[in-house]
């Protein structure tokens, strides 16, 4: 649903923006399957909340009837939680590569649709949510892109975020990023996966960079005037 619906919105908006600038560039959305390992430890520890909120009574009933794992969510009610396995391979990668030189491709939306590969090569969907930042990094690696640009709500990654001594990070190395992550500087459900994806990309391509910034500062960041840049050294 995320990949299709949001992909449609992006596809239509980009097409209109390009047309308004007299740019006849095709834009397509690919509903993307992403292979995960059915032995991934995440399947033993579901953490990603999905769907609506339920009362404690409703949650108990659903857990019994459907076998769902239900967890209380910050005092707002109970929600179903599913595993968040790591992305291994993007099934439609070859299609993305074929379109690369002629078309803007919206792909791996919402982390892609998690599937496992069976012994005969067929694919089976699984109840899980792949982290969208790690899926983007997987795509960037496979496409051997020059830059991994991750867009979020803030212009920079911060340490001591929300405190009087908060500090915006402009350029950090992989080792510095790992140090800050081990200190618990980045929220596990917000900034941490973005930093993890940036670290993975910078390690894979020494000499290239990952950037984390806001949508409004995307162009400035690509031109070196904004955002947090993470490199191997």
GIQUICOR-V467659 format. One record per residue. N is the residue number from 1. RES is the residue in three letters. SS is DSSP state (a for helix, b for strand, c for the rest). Layout:
BEGIN
n: (N/N)
res: (RES/RES)
ss: (SS/SS)
END
This chain:
BEGIN
n: (1/2/3/4/5/6/7/8/9/10/11/12/13/14/15/16/17/18/19/20/21/22/23/24/25/26/27/28/29/30/31/32/33/34/35/36/37/38/39/40/41/42/43/44/45/46/47/48/49/50/51/52/53/54/55/56/57/58/59/60/61/62/63/64/65/66/67/68/69/70/71/72/73/74/75/76/77/78/79/80/81/82/83/84/85/86/87/88/89/90/91/92/93/94/95/96/97/98/99/100/101/102/103/104/105/106/107/108/109/110/111/112/113/114/115/116/117/118/119/120/121/122/123/124/125/126/127/128/129/130/131/132/133/134/135/136/137/138/139/140/141/142/143/144/145/146/147/148/149/150/151/152/153/154/155/156/157/158/159/160/161/162/163/164/165/166/167/168/169/170/171/172/173/174/175/176/177/178/179/180/181/182/183/184/185/186/187/188/189/190/191/192/193/194/195/196/197/198/199/200/201/202/203/204/205/206/207/208/209/210/211/212/213/214/215/216/217/218/219/220/221/222/223/224/225/226/227/228/229/230/231/232/233)
res: (UNK/UNK/UNK/UNK/UNK/UNK/UNK/UNK/UNK/UNK/UNK/UNK/UNK/UNK/UNK/UNK/UNK/UNK/UNK/UNK/UNK/UNK/UNK/UNK/UNK/UNK/UNK/UNK/UNK/UNK/UNK/UNK/UNK/UNK/UNK/UNK/UNK/UNK/UNK/UNK/UNK/UNK/UNK/UNK/UNK/UNK/UNK/UNK/UNK/UNK/UNK/UNK/UNK/UNK/UNK/UNK/UNK/UNK/UNK/UNK/UNK/UNK/UNK/UNK/UNK/UNK/UNK/UNK/UNK/UNK/UNK/UNK/UNK/UNK/UNK/UNK/UNK/UNK/UNK/UNK/UNK/UNK/UNK/UNK/UNK/UNK/UNK/UNK/UNK/UNK/UNK/UNK/UNK/UNK/UNK/UNK/UNK/UNK/UNK/UNK/UNK/UNK/UNK/UNK/UNK/UNK/UNK/UNK/UNK/UNK/UNK/UNK/UNK/UNK/UNK/UNK/UNK/UNK/UNK/UNK/UNK/UNK/UNK/UNK/UNK/UNK/UNK/UNK/UNK/UNK/UNK/UNK/UNK/UNK/UNK/UNK/UNK/UNK/UNK/UNK/UNK/UNK/UNK/UNK/UNK/UNK/UNK/UNK/UNK/UNK/UNK/UNK/UNK/UNK/UNK/UNK/UNK/UNK/UNK/UNK/UNK/UNK/UNK/UNK/UNK/UNK/UNK/UNK/UNK/UNK/UNK/UNK/UNK/UNK/UNK/UNK/UNK/UNK/UNK/UNK/UNK/UNK/UNK/UNK/UNK/UNK/UNK/UNK/UNK/UNK/UNK/UNK/UNK/UNK/UNK/UNK/UNK/UNK/UNK/UNK/UNK/UNK/UNK/UNK/UNK/UNK/UNK/UNK/UNK/UNK/UNK/UNK/UNK/UNK/UNK/UNK/UNK/UNK/UNK/UNK/UNK/UNK/UNK/UNK/UNK/UNK/UNK/UNK/UNK/UNK/UNK/UNK/UNK)
ss: (c/a/a/a/a/a/a/a/a/a/a/a/a/a/a/a/a/a/a/a/c/c/c/c/c/b/b/b/b/c/c/c/b/b/b/c/c/c/c/c/a/a/a/a/c/c/c/b/b/b/b/b/b/b/c/a/a/a/a/a/a/a/a/a/a/a/c/c/b/b/b/b/c/c/c/c/c/b/b/b/b/b/b/c/c/c/c/c/b/b/c/c/a/a/a/a/a/a/a/c/c/c/b/b/b/b/c/c/a/a/a/c/b/b/b/b/b/c/c/c/c/c/b/b/b/c/c/b/c/c/c/a/a/a/a/a/a/a/a/a/a/a/a/c/c/c/b/b/b/b/b/b/c/c/c/c/b/b/b/c/c/c/c/c/c/c/b/b/b/c/b/b/b/a/a/a/a/a/a/a/a/a/c/c/c/c/c/c/c/c/c/a/a/a/a/a/a/a/a/a/a/a/a/a/c/c/c/c/b/b/b/b/b/b/a/a/a/a/a/a/a/a/c/c/c/c/c/b/b/b/b/c/c)
END
